[in-house]
Amino acid sequence: MASIQIERTNNENGLSLLRRFNKRIQGAGIVKAVRGNRYKERNKSPLTRKKRALNQLRRRTEIIALVKLGKLPDKMSKPNS
């Protein structure tokens, strides 16, 4: 990010200094960038993705085995409402 420096002039009050600072920040696109990153999630690490994939495969094989044994219905259907 760009660093924004604002110096107070001798006759400038705090409110106009703040207004000038805000204009510079918005002009530089810093506010837009920060708001865009607000809800961004981190990328999962390769190890975490691998563990999740292995767990899904394990669970899928367990379900297939239970269906073959007749302990689970062939298709999981919603109850009639």
N, C-alpha and C positions, 0 to 999 in steps of 0.2 A: 504494500500500500504506500501511497505517496504521503510524505509528511507535510502537514499544513502548518505554516507559521504565520501568526498574525501578531503585529505589534500595535500597541495602543498609542494613538496620537495624543498630543497634549490636551486637546479639548474634547476628546471622545469619552462618552460615558459607557458604563458597562453594558447597557442594553444594546447600543449600536455596535459595540465590539462583538458581542455574542451574535448579533444578526449577521454581521460581516463574516464571522467565522462559519456560521451555518451555511451561508451562500457559497463559500469556498469549498466546504465539505461536499455539498450537493453537486457543485460544478465538477469536482474531481471524480464523482461517481462512487465515493466511498460508502455513502448511505445505501445506495442500490446494491452494492456488493455485499454488505453486511446483512441486509435484509434477505438477500438471496441465499446466504449460507445459514440462515437461522435454523431451519428445520432439516438441514442436510444430515444424513446418517453416515457414519463411518463405514468404509468398506470392510467386509469380513476378511479375516486373515485366511490364507490358503489352508492352514491346518483346521480351522473351524469349519470351513466349507467342506473339507474332506470328511471330517467327523460326522457332519450332518448328512452327507450323501451316504456314508456307510450305515448310519442308523436307519435311514429310509430304506435302503436295500434289505437290511436285516428284518425290519418290520414288515416289509412287503413279502418276504419269503415266509415269515411266520404266519401271516394272514392266509397266504396260498395254502400252506400246510393245514391250517385249521379248517379251511373250506373243504379241502380234500377229505378230512376226517369227519366232516359233517357237523362240526361244532359251531360254524358260522354259516349264515345263508350265503348263497352264491352272489347275490347282489345286495348291497346295503340299500334298502329302500326307506323312504320316509314313511312314518306312520300316517294312516289315513286320518285326515282332520275334517 
